Amino acid sequence: MLDKNDVLPGLLGGTFNLIATILALKAFARGKMGVVTGVAAASILVPLGYSYLMGEELSRLSFIGIGVTVAGLIAFYVPNMKVKPGETNSVIAIVLAGGAALFWGLATVVIDIGSRVNVAGSLLMSMMPQILFTFVVVAVVHRSWGGLTRRSIAPIAGAGVALALANLAFFTAANERNLGVVSVLGSLDPIVVALLALIFLKEKMARSNQVALLIVIAGTCLVAV
C-alpha cells in the first residue's frame, strides 16, 4: 500500500536521478568520457557521508575495505582520464559531471529513506519522473520512436527488468546494512562490465585495469568479513 512516506521520497529521488542523467549526458557531450565517468563516480561520497552523519555502525575491517575498494576504483578510472595529445578537458564538463554525482548521491539517500517504509513502492515511484520525461521527449517533442522495432523491444525490456531488479537488490541490501557500504559495493558495475567483456567478448583488459580489479576484490572481501 502506497502512502506519502514512500511516494514523496520516491518521486523526489526519481527527479534527482533524472536531473543527474541530464547533467551527465550534457557532460559527455562536452568532455572526455573517461573524465566525466570518473568524476560522476564520486556520487558514492554522498551516501557515505549520510551514513556517517546518521551514526550507522561500521567495523574497522569494513572501514579499511571501503578505503581499499575506493582506491581500486580510482586506479580503474584515472588511466581513462588522461588527456591525449590534441584533446582538451572542458571545465564545464567536469562541473556538470560533479553536479550529476551530487544529484545521483542525493537520489540514493532520498530513495533509501523511502525504501525503509516500502522498498517496492519507493522504487516504483522513483521511476515515474524518468518514464514521463522520456515519453514527453520521444512521443510529444520528436513525435518519433527513433526507429524502434519489435526486435529491439525484447533487449530493451530485458535491460529495464535487470535494472529494476538491481535497484531492488541494492535498496533491500541497504535496509539490511550500512547504506554507505552498499553504495561503495554498488559502484563496482564498470569493473564488472570490464570483467564480463573479458570473459564473453574476449576483450583485452589493460594491465592497470587488472591491478584495479585485484584491489577492488581485496577491498570487497574485507567489507564482507
Secondary structure, 3 states (H helix, E strand, C coil): CCCHHHHHHHHHHHHHHHHHHHHHHHHHHHCCHHHHHHHHHHHHHHHHHHHHHCCCCCCHHHHHHHHHHHHHHHHHHHHHHCCCCCCCCCHHHHHHHHHHHHHHHHHHHHHHHHHCCCHHHHHHHHHHHHHHHHHHHHHHHCCCCCCCCHHHHHHHHHHHHHHHHHHHHHHHHHHHCCHHHHHHHHCCHHHHHHHHHHHHCCCCCCHHHHHHHHHHHHHHHHHHC
